[in-house]
Amino acid sequence: MVEFSLIKRLVALQSNKKTLFFGSSFAALAAFVFAIYTMPAKAQTDSARLPQMTELRFGQTGMSFSATPLIVGAKKKFFEAENLKVDIVISGQSAAVCQQLLAKAVEIGDCSLNDVMQIVQMSGAPLVLVSNEVVTALNYGMMSKPSIKSWDDMKGKSIIVGGPKDNTVYYTRLMARAHGVKDSDYTFQYAGASGARYAALKSGAVDAAILTDPFDAQAELEGYPRLDDLRPKYIKPENYAGGGVVTTRDWAKAHPKELAAFIKALHNTVKWIYDPANKDELFSILQSKINVTRDAFDRTYQKHLVEDKMWAIDSHAIDSAVQGVLDSLVDIGSIPPPAPKASQFYDNTYVDLAAKSGS
């Protein structure tokens, strides 16, 4: 081996009267040379034994509270623990995430379930829900200008929602109809993320906005009235699926281990999020990413991590809940009746694989 031949040459030099190496100095040098030549070889061997990191691009609508598992998973290295390097690609709207998935610009994403259903129904696209990470619909609040005190005041006014065929359209109509406000009594404006809708409300560009946490909590702290809450009055886990990780069927079949590893990392992240001991660190992580105040965070934390568990530990899709989303799309005219069967839009295979790997 190379290192021993070098030491033999040093021994030969030691026997030469002209050499400058003597006694313990020579022994130290020999040990040094041996270390220099053996350490890189061992490091290379260890490196070769380590699993290679898999890079995944995740399409995300925006940085809001709903993105907490992604933010925390990256910060706390839960993805790295599963040999994944996850790059978050901000797309602005759910429909744009669906487009990115089909164009293979991202491998996985949070394309909303109602967008998945509409695209699949219209084009037969191979999109599929592989993990229902959000237990049910996000707990949206309908926040309005200070001059608007009730749903009756919304007649003739404007409401900003996610998009023309976004699930926030259905949520808004569900709440408004319950208070005798017809679909034709108000108009819609659109912005994909809650942060953008919150900004529109604050600027006075719209009369009301449907907002997720923590933006609804922040708006309420700033004096904007809360007209209504979506959950649990209108939506429950049994009748409406929240959605989660979406991909294409061909990519999922070709990468089952990577997909299961991603789901496992999300599950471990959610367990960390729910641990009360991590509350302050969670705030610190989110504060730098979504610019949430401590008051708004505390209210959101109590509401959705203590009183109501927002994210799933067991993220199997529930058939009746997926069917509820389909029925809602038929209700608002996005899918023609009769509603198709729910089973064609989800696949629990990869959640099962994640569980088998120790999730």
C-alpha positions as a printed NumPy array, in Angstrom:
array([[  0.   ,   0.   ,   0.   ],
       [  1.11 ,   3.558,  -0.684],
       [  1.434,   4.668,   2.928],
       [  3.687,   1.725,   3.927],
       [  5.987,   2.198,   0.923],
       [  6.439,   5.812,   1.931],
       [  7.346,   4.813,   5.455],
       [  9.883,   2.279,   4.102],
       [ 11.511,   5.069,   2.1  ],
       [ 11.645,   7.199,   5.254],
       [ 13.317,   4.307,   7.074],
       [ 15.868,   4.086,   4.257],
       [ 16.513,   7.812,   4.556],
       [ 16.977,   7.402,   8.287],
       [ 19.806,   4.936,   7.638],
       [ 21.488,   7.431,   5.316],
       [ 24.041,   9.524,   7.194],
       [ 22.933,  12.63 ,   5.273],
       [ 19.359,  12.459,   6.501],
       [ 18.137,  15.14 ,   8.87 ],
       [ 15.616,  12.891,  10.667],
       [ 16.644,  11.582,  14.072],
       [ 14.992,   9.556,  16.828],
       [ 11.548,  10.579,  17.898],
       [ 11.338,  13.267,  15.205],
       [ 11.458,  10.581,  12.545],
       [  8.786,   8.528,  14.331],
       [  6.509,  11.566,  14.54 ],
       [  6.982,  12.307,  10.843],
       [  6.274,   8.712,   9.898],
       [  3.059,   8.779,  11.952],
       [  2.074,  12.062,  10.344],
       [  2.598,  10.724,   6.811],
       [  0.634,   7.585,   7.666],
       [ -2.274,   9.694,   8.967],
       [ -2.28 ,  11.972,   5.913],
       [ -2.575,   9.056,   3.535],
       [ -5.008,   6.924,   5.486],
       [ -7.552,   9.555,   6.593],
       [ -8.691,  10.621,   3.106],
       [ -9.057,   6.991,   2.077],
       [-11.266,   6.266,   5.093],
       [-13.28 ,   9.442,   4.528],
       [-13.885,   8.437,   0.938],
       [-14.977,   4.973,   2.051],
       [-17.409,   6.403,   4.628],
       [-18.767,   8.871,   2.068],
       [-19.399,   6.085,  -0.402],
       [-21.434,   4.229,   2.221],
       [-23.742,   7.209,   2.951],
       [-27.078,   7.349,   1.076],
       [-27.118,  10.06 ,  -1.582],
       [-29.332,  13.1  ,  -0.9  ],
       [-32.353,  13.258,  -3.196],
       [-33.375,  16.73 ,  -4.347],
       [-37.104,  17.421,  -4.475],
       [-38.814,  20.599,  -5.638],
       [-42.03 ,  21.388,  -3.765],
       [-44.547,  23.796,  -5.293],
       [-46.045,  26.064,  -2.629],
       [-48.664,  28.8  ,  -3.08 ],
       [-47.096,  31.152,  -0.533],
       [-45.516,  31.473,   2.885],
       [-48.463,  31.445,   5.293],
       [-49.226,  29.488,   8.463],
       [-50.398,  26.557,   6.36 ],
       [-46.79 ,  26.132,   5.176],
       [-45.537,  25.594,   8.737],
       [-44.594,  21.89 ,   8.301],
       [-42.499,  22.747,   5.229],
       [-40.78 ,  25.649,   6.968],
       [-40.081,  23.687,  10.145],
       [-39.134,  20.501,   8.292],
       [-36.412,  22.371,   6.449],
       [-35.209,  24.383,   9.448],
       [-35.07 ,  21.415,  11.844],
       [-33.578,  19.102,   9.192],
       [-36.382,  16.531,   9.236],
       [-36.126,  16.257,   5.46 ],
       [-32.36 ,  15.948,   5.664],
       [-32.786,  13.098,   8.158],
       [-34.587,  11.205,   5.384],
       [-31.789,  12.045,   2.901],
       [-33.926,  14.644,   1.152],
       [-33.025,  18.138,   0.042],
       [-36.317,  19.994,  -0.431],
       [-36.417,  23.225,  -2.418],
       [-39.614,  25.257,  -1.941],
       [-40.842,  26.913,  -5.139],
       [-43.361,  29.724,  -4.501],
       [-46.055,  29.802,  -7.184],
       [-48.641,  32.284,  -5.876],
       [-51.723,  30.225,  -6.726],
       [-52.809,  26.631,  -6.348],
       [-53.622,  26.303, -10.054],
       [-50.061,  27.382, -10.858],
       [-48.721,  24.569,  -8.666],
       [-50.831,  22.09 , -10.638],
       [-49.358,  23.458, -13.859],
       [-45.834,  23.125, -12.483],
       [-46.481,  19.502, -11.525],
       [-47.728,  18.639, -14.99 ],
       [-44.827,  20.507, -16.609],
       [-42.393,  18.62 , -14.319],
       [-41.063,  21.921, -13.001],
       [-41.665,  20.506,  -9.501],
       [-42.018,  16.909,  -8.358],
       [-44.562,  17.442,  -5.553],
       [-46.678,  20.336,  -4.359],
       [-49.678,  21.679,  -2.458],
       [-51.986,  22.063,  -5.451],
       [-55.395,  22.188,  -3.753],
       [-57.618,  19.144,  -4.013],
       [-60.408,  21.027,  -5.771],
       [-57.969,  22.207,  -8.467],
       [-56.706,  18.638,  -8.846],
       [-60.253,  17.388,  -9.325],
       [-61.185,  20.008, -11.888],
       [-58.043,  19.473, -13.947],
       [-58.39 ,  15.688, -13.85 ],
       [-62.052,  15.913, -14.863],
       [-61.379,  18.326, -17.71 ],
       [-58.239,  16.774, -19.163],
       [-57.598,  13.399, -17.578],
       [-54.318,  14.73 , -16.157],
       [-52.489,  12.198, -13.922],
       [-52.576,  14.328, -10.759],
       [-53.232,  12.508,  -7.494],
       [-53.395,  13.273,  -3.763],
       [-50.886,  11.024,  -2.001],
       [-51.063,  12.363,   1.556],
       [-53.886,  14.308,   3.242],
       [-51.631,  16.433,   5.452],
       [-54.255,  19.018,   6.441],
       [-56.972,  17.353,   8.513],
       [-59.77 ,  19.298,   6.811],
       [-60.238,  22.723,   5.28 ],
       [-58.121,  25.456,   6.804],
       [-59.983,  27.423,   9.439],
       [-60.699,  30.46 ,   7.328],
       [-62.118,  33.609,   8.84 ],
       [-64.167,  36.152,   6.883],
       [-62.679,  39.521,   7.827],
       [-64.199,  42.845,   6.753],
       [-63.673,  46.576,   6.818],
       [-64.509,  48.172,  10.191],
       [-67.665,  49.711,   8.7  ],
       [-69.102,  46.265,   7.887],
       [-70.568,  44.555,  10.93 ],
       [-72.634,  41.667,   9.54 ],
       [-73.298,  39.584,   6.428],
       [-76.256,  41.828,   5.611],
       [-73.786,  44.683,   5.188],
       [-71.936,  42.69 ,   2.5  ],
       [-74.645,  43.143,  -0.115],
       [-73.217,  45.089,  -3.04 ],
       [-69.688,  44.761,  -1.661],
       [-66.492,  42.999,  -2.832],
       [-64.79 ,  39.957,  -1.29 ],
       [-61.284,  38.81 ,  -2.17 ],
       [-60.813,  35.032,  -2.522],
       [-58.086,  32.763,  -3.905],
       [-59.193,  32.417,  -7.524],
       [-62.271,  32.064,  -9.776],
       [-62.473,  28.305,  -9.139],
       [-60.628,  28.205,  -5.827],
       [-62.05 ,  26.396,  -2.79 ],
       [-62.321,  29.779,  -1.055],
       [-65.178,  30.599,  -3.468],
       [-67.159,  27.654,  -2.091],
       [-66.282,  28.512,   1.516],
       [-67.433,  32.086,   1.025],
       [-70.698,  31.026,  -0.58 ],
       [-71.288,  28.442,   2.132],
       [-71.04 ,  31.086,   4.836],
       [-72.923,  33.787,   2.943],
       [-75.823,  31.525,   1.922],
       [-76.314,  30.479,   5.547],
       [-76.977,  34.152,   6.339],
       [-79.38 ,  34.745,   3.46 ],
       [-76.819,  36.486,   1.226],
       [-77.139,  35.319,  -2.384],
       [-74.193,  34.581,  -4.675],
       [-75.23 ,  37.554,  -6.8  ],
       [-75.279,  39.951,  -3.847],
       [-71.503,  40.516,  -3.884],
       [-68.541,  40.431,  -6.264],
       [-65.202,  38.636,  -6.142],
       [-61.635,  39.807,  -6.485],
       [-58.713,  37.364,  -6.498],
       [-55.331,  36.802,  -4.867],
       [-53.803,  33.378,  -4.385],
       [-52.289,  33.641,  -0.903],
       [-53.785,  34.837,   2.386],
       [-50.952,  37.315,   2.812],
       [-51.881,  39.04 ,  -0.435],
       [-55.583,  39.08 ,   0.475],
       [-54.745,  40.538,   3.88 ],
       [-52.761,  43.307,   2.182],
       [-55.701,  44.046,  -0.121],
       [-58.04 ,  44.36 ,   2.862],
       [-55.656,  46.683,   4.696],
       [-55.223,  48.87 ,   1.617],
       [-58.987,  49.336,   1.313],
       [-59.07 ,  47.767,  -2.15 ],
       [-61.76 ,  45.268,  -1.056],
       [-64.556,  45.222,   1.496],
       [-63.827,  41.784,   2.92 ],
       [-61.244,  38.996,   2.67 ],
       [-61.282,  35.286,   3.458],
       [-58.073,  34.703,   5.44 ],
       [-56.252,  31.774,   7.027],
       [-54.264,  31.917,  10.223],
       [-52.416,  33.914,  11.323],
       [-53.642,  36.668,   9.008],
       [-57.241,  36.565,  10.254],
       [-55.997,  36.752,  13.85 ],
       [-53.712,  39.657,  12.97 ],
       [-56.537,  41.474,  11.171],
       [-58.808,  41.019,  14.183],
       [-56.145,  42.435,  16.495],
       [-55.967,  45.468,  14.214],
       [-59.713,  46.11 ,  14.512],
       [-61.153,  44.351,  11.467],
       [-64.468,  42.624,  12.308],
       [-64.761,  38.84 ,  12.036],
       [-67.989,  38.13 ,  10.169],
       [-67.735,  34.355,  10.307],
       [-65.525,  31.286,  10.757],
       [-65.586,  28.342,   8.389],
       [-64.876,  25.643,  10.974],
       [-66.407,  23.803,  12.709],
       [-69.769,  25.357,  11.85 ],
       [-69.672,  24.467,   8.154],
       [-66.739,  22.112,   7.521],
       [-65.499,  19.008,   9.424],
       [-62.833,  16.318,   8.815],
       [-65.492,  13.738,   7.998],
       [-67.169,  15.767,   5.248],
       [-64.341,  17.739,   3.644],
       [-60.721,  16.749,   2.953],
       [-58.053,  19.324,   3.617],
       [-55.61 ,  18.125,   0.984],
       [-51.862,  17.958,   1.116],
       [-49.135,  16.416,  -1.01 ],
       [-50.022,  16.151,  -4.689],
       [-47.915,  14.68 ,  -7.482],
       [-48.343,  12.865, -10.779],
       [-49.106,   9.162, -10.811],
       [-46.135,   8.306, -13.021],
       [-43.654,  10.178, -10.802],
       [-45.085,   8.537,  -7.669],
       [-44.818,   5.042,  -9.158],
       [-41.22 ,   5.712, -10.221],
       [-40.183,   7.192,  -6.828],
       [-42.093,   5.369,  -4.07 ],
       [-39.203,   5.42 ,  -1.556],
       [-38.546,   9.132,  -2.001],
       [-42.242,   9.98 ,  -1.703],
       [-42.655,   7.829,   1.392],
       [-39.551,   9.47 ,   2.895],
       [-41.034,  12.929,   2.287],
       [-44.315,  11.94 ,   3.931],
       [-42.436,  10.42 ,   6.873],
       [-40.433,  13.635,   7.297],
       [-43.648,  15.673,   7.325],
       [-45.191,  13.385,   9.949],
       [-42.114,  13.724,  12.178],
       [-42.193,  17.49 ,  11.67 ],
       [-45.841,  17.661,  12.742],
       [-45.061,  15.67 ,  15.895],
       [-42.363,  18.245,  16.723],
       [-44.78 ,  21.113,  16.05 ],
       [-47.397,  19.651,  18.418],
       [-44.907,  19.286,  21.291],
       [-45.634,  22.168,  23.725],
       [-41.939,  22.289,  24.647],
       [-41.204,  23.602,  21.154],
       [-43.699,  26.486,  21.149],
       [-41.197,  29.323,  21.584],
       [-38.807,  27.908,  19.021],
       [-41.71 ,  27.421,  16.613],
       [-42.601,  31.108,  16.966],
       [-38.987,  32.095,  16.346],
       [-38.889,  30.012,  13.16 ],
       [-42.197,  31.328,  11.82 ],
       [-41.583,  34.941,  12.768],
       [-38.677,  35.168,  10.35 ],
       [-40.618,  33.494,   7.539],
       [-44.188,  34.798,   7.662],
       [-43.751,  37.961,   9.748],
       [-46.285,  36.969,  12.418],
       [-46.587,  38.914,  15.681],
       [-46.411,  37.115,  19.004],
       [-50.044,  37.924,  19.862],
       [-51.317,  36.563,  16.555],
       [-49.099,  33.496,  16.878],
       [-50.309,  32.727,  20.416],
       [-53.941,  32.909,  19.328],
       [-53.314,  30.748,  16.28 ],
       [-51.272,  28.251,  18.296],
       [-54.004,  27.838,  20.904],
       [-56.698,  27.501,  18.276],
       [-55.057,  25.104,  15.845],
       [-52.349,  23.255,  17.729],
       [-53.962,  22.899,  21.159],
       [-57.75 ,  23.034,  20.769],
       [-57.857,  21.703,  17.212],
       [-55.147,  19.668,  15.489],
       [-54.662,  21.233,  12.081],
       [-52.165,  18.771,  10.573],
       [-52.502,  15.017,  10.378],
       [-50.207,  12.482,  11.996],
       [-52.058,   9.77 ,  10.077],
       [-52.509,  11.37 ,   6.664],
       [-54.607,   8.698,   4.953],
       [-57.247,  10.284,   2.746],
       [-60.826,   9.6  ,   3.935],
       [-63.168,   8.661,   1.11 ],
       [-66.203,  10.543,   2.464],
       [-64.095,  13.669,   2.985],
       [-62.693,  13.561,  -0.547],
       [-66.255,  13.049,  -1.796],
       [-67.253,  16.19 ,   0.101],
       [-64.802,  18.234,  -1.954],
       [-66.212,  16.758,  -5.17 ],
       [-69.759,  17.571,  -4.061],
       [-68.725,  21.161,  -3.317],
       [-67.375,  21.567,  -6.846],
       [-70.622,  20.312,  -8.307],
       [-72.443,  22.768,  -6.043],
       [-70.6  ,  25.798,  -7.418],
       [-70.734,  24.539, -11.003],
       [-67.05 ,  23.747, -11.436],
       [-67.776,  20.083, -12.186],
       [-70.981,  18.992, -13.936],
       [-73.235,  16.555, -12.074],
       [-73.227,  13.788, -11.121],
       [-70.132,  13.941,  -8.933],
       [-67.499,  11.308,  -9.834],
       [-66.271,   8.73 ,  -7.324],
       [-63.73 ,   9.996,  -4.813],
       [-61.414,   6.989,  -5.085],
       [-59.98 ,   8.074,  -8.448],
       [-58.431,  11.202,  -6.935],
       [-56.301,   9.807,  -4.09 ],
       [-53.849,   6.99 ,  -3.41 ],
       [-52.942,   5.963,   0.162],
       [-50.138,   3.64 ,  -0.986],
       [-47.337,   6.016,  -0.057],
       [-48.708,   6.869,   3.392],
       [-48.707,   3.119,   4.043],
       [-45.077,   2.927,   2.885],
       [-44.137,   5.807,   5.186],
       [-45.782,   4.005,   8.118],
       [-43.9  ,   0.799,   7.352],
       [-40.602,   2.7  ,   7.347],
       [-41.195,   3.806,  10.936],
       [-43.118,   7.056,  10.623]])
